[in-house]
Amino acid sequence: MSAFGRRGGASGTGGQRPSFGVARPMKGGPGLVSLTPDPPAGGGEQFPPIESMDMAGDILPGSMDRSDAMSRLTERQAATNETATNKTEGFEASIHRIKEQVLPRLLERVDPEAAATLSKDELAEEFRPIIGEVLAELKINLNRREQFALEKVLVDELLGLGPLEELLADPDISDIMINGPNQTFVEKKGKLQIASIQFRDEEHLFQIAQRIVNKVGRRVDQTTPLADARLQDGSRVNVIVPPLSLRGTAISIRKFSEKPITIDMMKSFGSMSDKMATVLKIAGASRFNIIISGGTGSGKTTMLNALSKLIDPGERVITIEDAAELRLQQPHWLPLETRPPNLEGQGAITIRDLVVNALRMRPDRIILGEIRGAECFDMLAAMNTGHDGSMCTLHSNSPRECLARMENMVMMSDIKVPKEAISRQIADSVDLIVQVKRLRDGSRRTTNITEVIGMEGDVIVTQELFKFEYLDETADGKIIGEYRSMGLRPYTLEKAKQFGFDQPYLEACL
């Protein structure tokens, strides 16, 4: 296997001299025996035959199946950067136009306070005759399908989140990104695409943003133009409004699937191998202290939720987050959430305040949604003071970088502790680092499972148990790789032995 992730092969034979301008990456080397049969004398796989080139050394049309990588870059550079906008057409556009005419007249005949007490189904029943009257006044005739669609749109507008309801109901959508009233993107199966919804204007979008954050006791306006919130299903929401957002109100929603994802489901998706799944299950059940590391949107919270399924139902679990989005299935689970400052800038409760308080609440495990600052030190203290099995997530690109970030977060706080002491605290507290990554084809993979062994001098020593190795890429851009076990005896075997999992743990790692 070469460094380019492809099997080595012999270069062209027959004595033909290839043009240096068209050579592809070498697929073998001196002294290496090729495992593939020799290519035909006409030129082989590595170099195109001379007959397919003109005298200047350029490849003639049809001589290569794949377009050259540099030509793709040239096309991308030449492409126009027109701003994509949402365009509602056909049936949806007609319903939207009718809604704009019906809504003002409908609001004149409805008591908003009474409407707020009804469910969506009850409100639709109450609206049906009133909508019929308004349509008769406007001399608009609708068939059955159009009338049902209009009722749904109007109810969503009054009780729900307006045009967003359609996107939130789509199970294939994982992210919703609203860049002002005229542009909305969604992520489907790891790929971004423009959505067909539209908002009336900036005021309409701003009202929906306020409705989201007000439900969780927060606010967003010109004095506090940033807000983190959540929807009823736990989906994460971030709102930023003018003057910070120059295109108007921007809303980012990270949706969670209705059915919680488990380790076995992640294995079936190809996110990890069978042995890796076994190790993670044992780590969760054996009360390993686990750090889940990864970039934005890589699946850290999903992994944390999946690992929490292995917690013993008899353990008391406390979760601490900025905006509560973890959904644990344990009976003895207490979620805590931070509080932003009030209008006077007072009364804020930070993650660190909650971690310190949680230590007095007799928890068996403490789970942090994400560590970003000084709370890292308190979390490490909890991990090696009788709260084994604690977990948290952290933004970093590799297990080694994860450790460096934890050191930096403690050093950037007001805690006056030497770097050597911080490193030793991390080495004594953390058992396992699980690195997750979102690859460029949109797939999410568990790329590393790494043990933290201890200290050697002033360096934290780690041992990699599993690694995802990139091999190749298919014609449609799907990444092909291999999950490899390093074949090492795990350092945390003794901890797994206390719970009776030493034999399966050892077999999975070797």
C-alpha positions in Angstrom: 0.0 0.0 0.0 1.5 3.3 -1.1 1.4 6.7 0.7 -1.4 7.7 -1.7 -3.8 5.0 -0.4 -3.7 2.9 -3.6 -2.1 -0.4 -4.4 1.3 -0.2 -6.1 1.5 -1.1 -9.8 4.1 -1.3 -12.5 4.7 1.6 -14.8 4.1 1.4 -18.5 6.3 -1.0 -20.5 7.3 -1.3 -24.1 10.1 1.2 -24.0 7.9 4.2 -24.5 9.0 7.4 -22.9 6.1 9.3 -21.2 5.8 13.0 -21.2 6.8 14.5 -17.8 3.9 17.0 -18.0 1.2 14.4 -17.6 2.7 11.9 -15.1 0.4 10.8 -12.3 1.6 10.1 -8.7 4.0 7.2 -8.6 2.4 3.9 -7.6 5.4 1.8 -6.8 9.1 2.2 -6.1 12.4 0.6 -6.8 12.8 -2.8 -5.2 9.0 -3.2 -4.7 7.2 -6.3 -6.3 3.9 -5.4 -7.9 1.0 -7.6 -6.9 -1.0 -6.6 -10.0 -0.5 -8.0 -13.5 1.6 -5.9 -15.9 -0.4 -3.5 -18.1 -0.6 -3.9 -21.8 2.3 -2.5 -23.9 0.1 0.3 -25.2 0.9 2.5 -22.2 -0.6 1.0 -19.1 -2.6 2.6 -16.3 0.1 5.0 -14.9 1.0 6.9 -18.1 -1.3 7.5 -21.2 -0.1 6.1 -24.5 2.0 8.4 -26.7 -0.6 8.1 -29.5 -3.1 9.9 -27.3 -1.0 13.1 -27.1 -0.3 15.7 -29.7 3.2 17.0 -30.3 2.9 19.7 -27.6 2.4 16.9 -25.0 -1.3 17.8 -24.3 -3.8 15.0 -23.8 -6.3 14.8 -26.6 -10.0 14.7 -25.9 -11.3 11.3 -24.8 -7.9 10.1 -23.5 -8.8 10.5 -19.8 -12.1 9.6 -18.2 -11.7 11.9 -15.2 -11.3 15.7 -15.6 -8.0 17.0 -14.4 -8.0 18.4 -10.8 -6.5 21.7 -11.9 -9.3 22.2 -14.5 -11.9 21.7 -11.7 -10.1 24.5 -9.8 -10.2 26.7 -12.9 -13.9 26.1 -13.3 -14.6 26.9 -9.7 -12.6 30.1 -9.9 -14.4 31.2 -13.1 -17.9 30.5 -11.7 -20.0 33.5 -10.9 -20.6 34.2 -7.2 -24.3 35.1 -7.5 -26.1 35.1 -4.2 -28.5 32.2 -4.0 -32.0 33.2 -2.9 -35.0 31.1 -2.1 -37.6 30.9 -4.9 -41.0 29.5 -4.1 -42.8 28.3 -7.2 -45.9 26.6 -8.3 -48.4 25.3 -5.7 -46.4 26.6 -2.7 -46.1 30.1 -4.2 -49.9 30.3 -4.8 -50.6 29.2 -1.2 -48.1 31.7 0.1 -49.8 34.6 -1.9 -53.2 33.6 -0.7 -51.9 33.4 2.9 -50.7 37.0 2.7 -54.2 38.1 1.8 -56.1 36.0 4.3 -53.9 36.4 7.4 -54.6 40.1 8.1 -58.4 39.6 7.9 -58.2 36.4 9.9 -56.3 38.2 12.8 -59.1 40.8 12.9 -61.6 38.0 13.7 -59.5 35.9 16.2 -58.8 36.5 19.9 -55.0 35.9 20.1 -55.1 35.0 23.8 -57.9 32.4 23.3 -56.0 31.0 20.2 -52.8 30.5 22.2 -54.6 28.1 24.6 -55.6 25.7 21.8 -53.6 23.0 20.2 -52.8 23.1 16.5 -55.5 20.6 15.6 -58.1 22.4 17.7 -57.1 25.8 16.2 -57.4 24.3 12.7 -61.0 23.2 13.4 -61.8 26.7 14.8 -60.2 28.4 11.8 -61.9 26.3 9.1 -65.3 28.2 8.9 -63.5 31.6 9.5 -61.1 30.9 6.6 -64.1 30.0 4.4 -65.7 33.4 5.2 -62.5 35.3 4.4 -62.0 33.4 1.1 -65.6 34.2 0.1 -65.1 37.9 0.9 -61.9 37.9 -1.3 -63.7 35.9 -4.0 -61.1 33.1 -3.9 -62.1 29.6 -4.7 -59.9 26.7 -3.4 -60.1 23.0 -3.9 -59.8 20.6 -0.9 -56.1 20.2 -1.1 -55.4 23.9 -1.4 -57.7 24.6 1.6 -55.9 22.1 3.8 -52.5 23.5 2.8 -53.7 27.0 3.6 -55.0 26.0 7.0 -51.7 24.4 7.9 -49.7 27.4 6.8 -51.9 29.8 8.8 -51.8 27.6 12.0 -48.0 27.3 11.7 -47.8 31.1 11.3 -49.9 31.8 14.4 -48.8 29.0 16.8 -45.7 27.5 15.3 -42.5 28.9 13.7 -44.0 29.8 10.3 -42.2 28.6 7.2 -39.6 26.8 9.5 -42.2 24.2 10.5 -42.0 22.5 7.0 -38.2 22.1 7.4 -38.4 20.9 11.0 -40.8 18.2 10.0 -38.5 16.8 7.3 -36.5 13.9 8.9 -33.8 14.1 6.2 -32.7 17.6 7.2 -30.0 17.8 9.9 -29.1 21.5 9.8 -31.1 24.7 8.9 -29.2 27.9 8.2 -31.2 31.1 7.7 -29.1 34.0 6.3 -31.7 36.8 6.5 -35.3 36.6 5.1 -34.4 35.9 1.5 -31.9 33.0 1.9 -32.2 29.7 3.7 -29.9 26.7 3.3 -30.4 23.1 4.7 -28.1 20.2 5.0 -29.4 16.8 3.7 -27.1 13.8 3.9 -24.1 15.9 4.6 -24.6 18.2 1.6 -25.8 21.8 1.6 -28.7 23.0 -0.6 -31.0 25.9 -1.0 -34.4 25.6 0.6 -37.7 26.6 -1.0 -39.2 28.5 2.0 -39.4 32.3 2.3 -40.2 34.9 4.9 -42.3 38.0 4.3 -39.7 40.4 5.4 -37.0 41.0 8.1 -39.7 41.8 10.7 -41.4 38.4 10.1 -38.1 36.5 10.6 -37.2 38.5 13.7 -40.6 37.7 15.3 -40.0 34.0 14.7 -36.5 34.3 16.3 -38.0 36.0 19.3 -40.7 33.3 19.6 -37.9 30.6 19.7 -35.7 32.2 22.4 -38.7 33.5 24.5 -39.8 29.9 25.0 -36.6 29.1 27.0 -36.7 32.3 29.0 -34.1 34.2 27.0 -34.3 37.2 24.8 -32.8 38.7 21.6 -32.9 42.3 20.6 -30.4 45.1 19.7 -29.0 45.3 23.3 -28.5 41.5 23.4 -28.1 40.5 19.7 -26.7 37.0 20.4 -28.7 34.2 21.9 -28.5 30.4 22.3 -31.7 28.5 22.7 -33.3 25.1 22.0 -36.5 23.8 20.5 -38.9 21.5 22.3 -37.3 18.4 20.8 -33.8 19.5 22.1 -32.6 20.8 18.8 -29.9 23.5 19.2 -30.6 27.1 18.0 -28.3 30.1 17.7 -29.7 33.5 16.8 -27.8 36.6 15.8 -29.6 39.8 14.8 -28.6 43.2 13.3 -26.5 45.3 13.8 -24.1 42.3 14.2 -25.7 40.4 11.2 -25.5 42.5 8.1 -28.0 40.5 6.1 -30.7 40.6 8.7 -31.6 38.0 11.4 -29.6 34.8 11.1 -30.8 31.6 12.7 -28.8 28.4 12.8 -30.6 25.2 13.9 -28.9 21.9 14.5 -31.7 19.3 14.4 -31.7 16.1 16.4 -33.3 12.9 15.1 -36.5 11.9 16.7 -35.1 8.4 17.3 -32.0 8.5 19.5 -28.9 7.2 17.8 -27.1 4.3 19.5 -23.6 2.9 19.2 -25.0 -0.1 17.2 -26.7 2.3 14.8 -23.5 4.3 14.3 -21.7 1.0 13.6 -24.3 0.1 10.9 -23.9 3.6 9.3 -20.2 2.8 8.9 -19.1 5.4 11.5 -17.0 2.8 13.3 -16.0 -0.9 13.2 -17.5 -3.7 15.2 -14.4 -3.8 17.5 -14.5 -0.1 18.1 -18.2 -0.3 19.0 -17.4 -3.0 21.5 -14.6 -0.9 23.1 -16.9 2.1 23.4 -19.7 0.1 25.0 -17.3 -1.3 27.6 -15.8 2.1 28.2 -19.2 3.6 28.9 -20.3 0.8 31.2 -16.9 0.5 33.0 -17.0 4.2 34.1 -14.1 5.4 32.0 -13.5 9.1 32.0 -14.1 10.0 28.4 -13.4 13.2 26.3 -15.1 13.3 22.9 -13.1 15.5 20.6 -14.0 16.8 17.2 -14.8 19.8 15.0 -18.1 21.7 14.6 -20.8 19.4 13.2 -18.7 16.2 13.5 -21.2 14.4 15.8 -19.7 15.0 19.3 -23.1 15.4 21.0 -24.5 12.4 19.1 -21.6 10.3 20.4 -22.1 11.6 23.9 -25.8 10.7 23.8 -25.0 7.2 22.4 -22.4 6.5 25.2 -24.8 7.6 27.9 -27.0 4.7 27.0 -24.5 2.4 28.6 -24.8 4.1 32.0 -26.1 1.9 34.8 -29.8 2.9 35.6 -28.9 3.0 39.3 -26.4 5.8 38.9 -27.2 9.5 39.5 -26.2 11.5 36.4 -26.1 15.3 36.3 -25.7 17.0 32.9 -24.5 20.7 32.5 -24.9 22.7 29.3 -25.3 26.2 28.0 -28.5 25.2 26.1 -29.8 21.8 27.3 -29.7 19.4 24.3 -28.5 16.1 25.8 -31.3 13.5 26.0 -30.4 10.8 28.4 -32.7 7.8 28.9 -31.6 7.1 32.5 -34.3 7.3 35.2 -32.0 9.2 37.6 -30.9 12.1 35.4 -30.9 15.8 36.4 -30.2 18.3 33.6 -28.8 21.8 34.5 -28.6 24.8 32.2 -26.6 28.1 32.5 -28.3 31.5 32.7 -27.3 34.6 30.8 -27.0 38.0 32.6 -30.0 40.2 32.9 -30.5 43.7 31.4 -28.2 45.2 34.1 -25.5 42.7 33.3 -25.9 40.8 36.5 -27.2 37.4 37.6 -25.3 35.2 35.1 -24.7 31.6 36.1 -21.8 30.0 34.2 -20.9 26.4 33.5 -18.2 26.6 36.1 -20.7 27.7 38.8 -22.9 24.7 37.9 -20.0 22.3 38.0 -18.9 23.5 41.4 -22.5 23.2 42.7 -23.0 19.8 41.1 -20.1 18.4 43.2 -22.4 19.0 46.2 -25.3 17.2 44.7 -24.0 13.7 45.2 -23.6 12.8 41.5 -22.2 9.5 40.3 -21.3 11.0 37.0 -21.1 14.6 35.7 -21.6 15.1 31.9 -20.7 18.4 30.3 -22.1 19.3 27.0 -19.0 21.2 26.1 -16.0 22.6 27.9 -14.6 26.0 26.6 -12.8 27.6 29.5 -12.1 27.6 33.3 -14.7 24.8 33.9 -12.1 22.4 32.4 -10.2 22.5 35.7 -13.3 21.7 37.8 -14.2 18.9 35.4 -10.8 17.3 35.8 -11.1 17.7 39.6 -14.5 15.9 39.5 -13.0 13.0 37.3 -10.4 12.0 39.9 -12.4 12.7 43.1 -14.9 9.9 43.0 -16.9 10.8 39.9 -15.6 8.1 37.6 -17.4 7.8 34.3 -17.7 11.6 33.7 -17.8 12.7 30.1 -17.6 15.9 28.1 -17.0 17.2 24.6 -14.3 19.5 23.3 -13.5 21.2 20.0 -10.2 19.9 18.5 -8.8 18.2 15.5 -6.8 15.3 17.0 -6.4 13.6 20.4 -3.0 15.2 20.9 -4.5 18.6 20.2 -7.3 17.8 22.6 -4.8 17.5 25.4 -3.1 20.7 24.5 -6.4 22.6 24.4 -7.3 21.3 27.8 -3.9 22.6 29.2 -4.5 26.0 27.5 -8.0 26.3 28.8 -6.9 25.8 32.4 -3.9 28.2 31.9 -6.1 30.9 30.4 -8.3 30.9 33.5 -7.5 32.7 36.7 -6.2 29.5 38.3 -2.6 29.9 39.2 -1.3 26.3 38.6 2.1 25.4 37.0 1.8 23.7 33.6 3.4 20.5 34.9 0.7 20.2 37.5 -2.1 20.8 34.9 -0.6 18.1 32.6 -0.4 15.6 35.5 -4.0 16.4 36.5 -5.1 15.7 32.9 -3.0 12.5 32.7 -4.5 11.2 36.0 -8.1 12.1 35.2 -8.7 11.3 31.5 -8.9 7.6 30.5 -10.0 7.8 26.8 -10.2 10.3 24.0 -12.7 9.5 21.2 -12.0 11.6 18.1 -14.9 12.1 15.7 -14.6 13.8 12.3 -16.8 14.9 9.5 -15.2 14.0 6.2 -15.5 16.0 3.1 -18.1 13.6 1.6 -20.4 14.5 4.5 -19.9 11.2 6.4 -19.1 11.3 10.1 -16.5 8.8 11.3 -14.9 7.9 14.6 -11.3 8.4 13.4 -9.3 7.6 16.7 -9.8 5.9 20.0 -6.8 6.9 22.2 -5.8 6.0 25.7 -4.2 8.5 28.1 -1.5 6.5 29.9 0.3 8.9 32.2 3.3 11.2 32.3 6.8 10.8 31.0 8.8 13.8 32.1 6.6 16.8 31.3 4.8 15.1 28.4 1.5 13.3 28.5 1.9 9.8 27.1 -0.9 8.4 24.9 -1.5 5.1 23.2 -3.7 4.7 20.1 -6.0 1.7 20.2 -7.9 2.3 16.9 -7.4 4.5 13.8 -9.4 5.3 10.6 -7.0 5.3 7.6 -8.0 6.9 4.4 -7.5 4.7 1.3 -9.2 6.1 -1.7 -12.2 7.9 -3.1 -14.9 6.7 -5.5 -15.9 8.5 -8.7 -18.9 10.0 -7.0 -16.7 11.5 -4.1 -17.4 8.9 -1.4 -14.4 8.3 0.8 -13.1 4.7 1.2 -11.1 3.9 4.4 -10.3 1.2 6.8 -10.7 1.0 10.6 -7.5 -0.5 12.0 -6.7 -1.9 15.4 -3.2 -1.1 16.6 -3.1 -4.6 18.3 -1.9 -3.1 21.6 -2.8 -4.3 25.1 -5.0 -1.5 26.6 -3.7 0.3 29.6 -7.2 0.7 31.0 -7.7 -3.1 31.1 -7.6 -3.1 34.9 -10.5 -0.7 35.1 -12.6 -2.8 32.8 -11.7 -5.9 34.9 -13.4 -4.4 37.9 -16.7 -4.6 36.0 -16.0 -8.0 34.5 -15.3 -6.8 30.9 -11.6 -7.5 30.8 -11.7 -10.5 28.4 -14.0 -9.0 25.7 -12.1 -5.6 26.0 -8.8 -7.3 25.4 -10.1 -9.4 22.5 -11.6 -6.3 20.8 -8.3 -4.4 21.1 -6.0 -7.1 19.9 
